Amino acid sequence: MIENLKAFLDAKVAQYNQPGFIANDPISIPHMFTKKQDIEIMGFWAATLAWGQRVTIINKCKELIALMDGAPYDFIMNHQEPDLKKLLKFKHRTFNDIDTLYFIAFFRYHYENHQSLQDAFVPKPPGPLKREQANQTPPLGGRGVEDCLNHFRNYFFSLPDYPHRTKKHVSSPSQKSTCKRLNMFLRWMVRKDGNGVDFGIWDQIKMYDLIIPCDLHVDRVARKLNLIQRKQTDWQTAVELTGRLREFDPADPVKYDFALFGLGIEERF
């Protein structure tokens, strides 16, 4: 077993958390854009479609972008009903045209009322804010990201007549899911470290609150390194692993996603 696990993982973070990582990863999709809303929309979509081979995921996301005329936010906000017909051909594994059209409907509804997708994740306190609170970032409080993800799923499926089949594409801790794709998306939007991989364009969720995206590769490597004791792999497993990683870096535990994922995918550790 490795004697100094923190030093080993820190070295792997440094190896993979750099711009060379971007091209072969789904994070390359939001990196195609500079407008905040485009980054959010295609970041969320790329994370949602992130199962299977990374090359296929990236190609399918590029296909989707082309179907939206290369400008997702503009298409979502300004499309007419006939414009949606070309999206009926889009499919990736079990994600189909019904799901695509609902995603577009949700994004349009949300951005008609908010400037950022961040507002979909952070529950607002009930009642009017006092004047001194209006310009302050509200604390997450309670269970932090767990509450954010449960809130988001409820909000995402709050439109009338949402397609029930689409619910399988958006997970939440209340379902005991690891929420790997959503936690990955939050990592992309929240982490700020100046390395050029993650965007760090959100500020209401803090880096120390993030939960590790616990996919099969991360789970396997973490168990091999004795970072997980829990038998099954679910939300509590992701919380347990993040807690162990906070021992190495309390301010930014999720940076170790680069190390565990890189060891699992690139090095077959």
Secondary structure, DSSP 8 states (H G I E B T S, - for coil): --S-HHHHHHHHHHHHSSGGGTTTSGGGTGGG--SHHHHHHHHHHHHHT--S-HHHHHHHHHHHHHHTTT-HHHHHHH--GGGGGGGGG--BTTB-HHHHHHHHHHHHHHHTT-S-THHHHS---SS---GGGTTS-----TTTHHHHHHHHHHHHT-STT--GGGGGGS--GGGT---HHHHHHHHHHH---SSSSS-----SS-GGG------HHHHHHHHHTT----SS-SHHHHHHHHHHHHTT-TT-GGGHHHHHHHHHHTS--
